[in-house]
Amino acid sequence: MQITPAIHALRHPFKIPVAPGIEIDRFVYSFILAGETITLIDTGVAGCENSIFDNIRSIGRDPDEISLIILTHSHPDHIGAVKAIKEATGCSVTAHPAERAWLEDVDLQNRERPVPGFSLLVGGSGIVKVRIIPHEREHSIDGLITKPAVHLRQEVVFRPTVPLPEQEHLVRCSLRVGHGY
């Protein structure tokens, strides 16, 4: 979905297996910021690199123009395609310092915070080196990008009264575009 001529939101549907024969339908967004180079905010789950690359081509650009991936946080549905995109483009990856260990070693994340279907959501267990953005919030970033001025904020709200395998989360995402941010 085109937000401005330079900003595109991509909706990535996926399924989480929670029990044999039972899956939960989910979706997540990533954002293409097409300026002099391309900045990608979040990558969706494993396999989303194909739709991201197709969308980049559909706006007359080349996936090799991706210079930076900003990861808002390390949940599997936001980082799943990062390894494939980094390997294909050679881009840099950046995130909040608190996310570094889980991003550079996704197997560690899976051991410390298992998520149903983790290995299906995250494309590979290899190490992705992360450049750090300092930020005051504990485990997420608010990305501020200028020219055009863009403020992207993603938050996850958990419902702790629901058992973990069925736990739903609500992703609040707001994107402000304009001058003066």
C-alpha positions as CSV (number, residue, x, y, z in Angstrom):
1,M,0.0,0.0,0.0
2,Q,1.4,3.3,-1.0
3,I,1.4,5.9,1.8
4,T,3.4,8.5,0.0
5,P,5.3,8.2,-3.3
6,A,8.4,7.2,-1.2
7,I,6.7,5.2,1.6
8,H,5.0,1.8,1.1
9,A,3.5,-0.4,3.7
10,L,3.5,-4.2,3.0
11,R,1.1,-6.5,4.8
12,H,2.5,-10.0,5.2
13,P,0.0,-12.7,6.2
14,F,1.4,-15.9,7.9
15,K,0.2,-18.8,10.1
16,I,1.4,-19.8,13.5
17,P,1.1,-23.6,14.2
18,V,-0.1,-23.9,17.8
19,A,-1.0,-27.6,17.9
20,P,-1.1,-30.5,15.4
21,G,-3.5,-29.4,12.7
22,I,-4.3,-26.1,14.3
23,E,-2.9,-22.8,13.0
24,I,-3.6,-19.2,13.8
25,D,-3.8,-16.6,11.0
26,R,-1.6,-13.6,11.6
27,F,-0.1,-10.7,9.7
28,V,2.6,-8.2,10.2
29,Y,3.7,-5.1,8.3
30,S,7.0,-4.0,6.9
31,F,7.7,-0.6,5.4
32,I,9.8,0.4,2.4
33,L,11.2,3.9,2.5
34,A,12.5,4.7,-0.9
35,G,14.8,7.7,-1.0
36,E,18.3,8.0,-2.5
37,T,18.6,4.4,-1.2
38,I,16.0,2.1,0.3
39,T,15.5,1.6,4.0
40,L,13.4,-1.3,5.1
41,I,11.6,-1.3,8.5
42,D,11.1,-4.8,9.7
43,T,11.1,-7.8,7.4
44,G,8.2,-10.0,8.2
45,V,8.6,-13.8,8.5
46,A,10.8,-16.2,6.6
47,G,10.0,-16.0,2.9
48,C,8.7,-12.4,3.0
49,E,11.9,-11.3,1.2
50,N,10.2,-12.4,-2.0
51,S,7.2,-10.1,-1.6
52,I,9.4,-7.3,-0.4
53,F,11.7,-7.6,-3.4
54,D,8.7,-7.8,-5.8
55,N,7.2,-4.7,-4.2
56,I,10.5,-2.8,-4.6
57,R,10.6,-3.8,-8.3
58,S,7.0,-2.8,-8.7
59,I,7.9,0.8,-7.8
60,G,10.7,0.9,-10.3
61,R,13.5,0.2,-7.9
62,D,16.0,-2.6,-7.4
63,P,16.3,-4.7,-4.1
64,D,20.1,-4.1,-4.3
65,E,19.2,-0.5,-3.4
66,I,18.3,-1.6,0.2
67,S,21.1,-0.1,2.3
68,L,19.5,-0.4,5.8
69,I,17.1,-2.6,7.7
70,I,15.7,-1.1,10.9
71,L,14.3,-3.8,13.2
72,T,11.7,-2.3,15.6
73,H,12.1,-5.3,17.9
74,S,13.2,-9.0,17.8
75,H,9.9,-10.8,17.6
76,P,10.1,-13.6,15.0
77,D,7.4,-12.0,12.7
78,H,9.5,-8.9,12.4
79,I,12.9,-10.5,11.9
80,G,12.1,-13.6,9.9
81,A,13.5,-12.5,6.5
82,V,16.3,-10.3,7.7
83,K,19.0,-12.9,7.1
84,A,17.9,-13.6,3.5
85,I,17.6,-9.9,2.7
86,K,21.0,-9.1,4.2
87,E,22.6,-11.9,2.3
88,A,21.0,-10.9,-1.0
89,T,21.7,-7.1,-0.7
90,G,24.7,-6.7,1.7
91,C,22.7,-4.1,3.6
92,S,23.3,-3.0,7.2
93,V,20.9,-4.0,10.0
94,T,20.2,-1.8,13.0
95,A,18.2,-2.3,16.2
96,H,17.9,-1.3,19.8
97,P,20.9,-2.5,22.0
98,A,18.6,-4.7,24.2
99,E,17.7,-6.7,21.1
100,R,21.2,-7.5,19.9
101,A,21.8,-10.9,21.5
102,W,18.5,-12.3,20.2
103,L,19.1,-10.8,16.7
104,E,22.7,-12.0,16.4
105,D,21.8,-15.5,17.7
106,V,18.2,-16.4,17.0
107,D,18.7,-19.9,18.4
108,L,19.4,-18.1,21.8
109,Q,16.1,-16.3,21.4
110,N,14.3,-19.5,20.6
111,R,15.8,-21.2,23.8
112,E,15.1,-18.2,26.1
113,R,11.6,-17.3,24.7
114,P,10.2,-20.1,22.7
115,V,7.4,-19.2,20.3
116,P,5.1,-21.7,18.6
117,G,6.5,-22.3,15.1
118,F,9.6,-20.2,15.7
119,S,11.8,-22.2,13.3
120,L,9.2,-21.7,10.5
121,L,8.9,-18.0,11.2
122,V,12.7,-17.1,11.3
123,G,14.7,-17.8,8.2
124,G,17.9,-19.3,9.4
125,S,19.9,-19.5,12.6
126,G,23.0,-17.9,11.3
127,I,24.4,-14.8,12.9
128,V,23.3,-11.4,11.6
129,K,25.6,-8.6,12.9
130,V,23.5,-5.7,14.2
131,R,24.5,-2.0,14.3
132,I,23.0,-0.5,17.5
133,I,20.8,2.5,17.8
134,P,20.8,3.8,21.4
135,H,17.3,4.6,22.7
136,E,15.6,5.3,26.0
137,R,12.9,2.6,25.7
138,E,13.8,-0.8,27.1
139,H,13.2,-3.2,24.1
140,S,12.1,-1.3,21.0
141,I,12.9,1.7,18.9
142,D,11.0,4.5,17.4
143,G,12.6,5.1,14.0
144,L,13.1,8.7,13.0
145,I,14.1,9.2,9.4
146,T,14.2,12.5,7.6
147,K,13.8,13.6,4.0
148,P,10.9,13.0,3.9
149,A,10.3,13.4,7.6
150,V,8.9,10.1,8.8
151,H,8.1,8.9,12.3
152,L,7.3,5.2,12.6
153,R,6.3,3.7,15.9
154,Q,5.4,0.1,16.5
155,E,4.3,-1.3,19.9
156,V,3.2,-4.7,21.0
157,V,0.6,-5.1,23.7
158,F,0.3,-8.5,25.3
159,R,-2.8,-9.9,27.0
160,P,-1.3,-11.7,30.0
161,T,-4.5,-13.3,31.1
162,V,-4.5,-15.6,28.0
163,P,-2.3,-18.8,28.1
164,L,1.0,-18.3,26.1
165,P,0.2,-20.7,23.2
166,E,-3.1,-18.8,22.5
167,Q,-1.8,-15.4,23.6
168,E,-2.7,-12.8,21.1
169,H,-0.9,-9.6,20.7
170,L,-2.0,-6.4,19.2
171,V,0.5,-4.5,17.2
172,R,-0.1,-0.8,17.2
173,C,1.6,0.9,14.4
174,S,1.4,4.6,13.5
175,L,3.2,6.3,10.7
176,R,3.4,10.1,10.6
177,V,4.7,11.7,7.4
178,G,5.2,15.5,7.1
179,H,7.4,18.4,8.0
180,G,8.8,19.2,11.4
181,Y,9.2,15.7,12.8
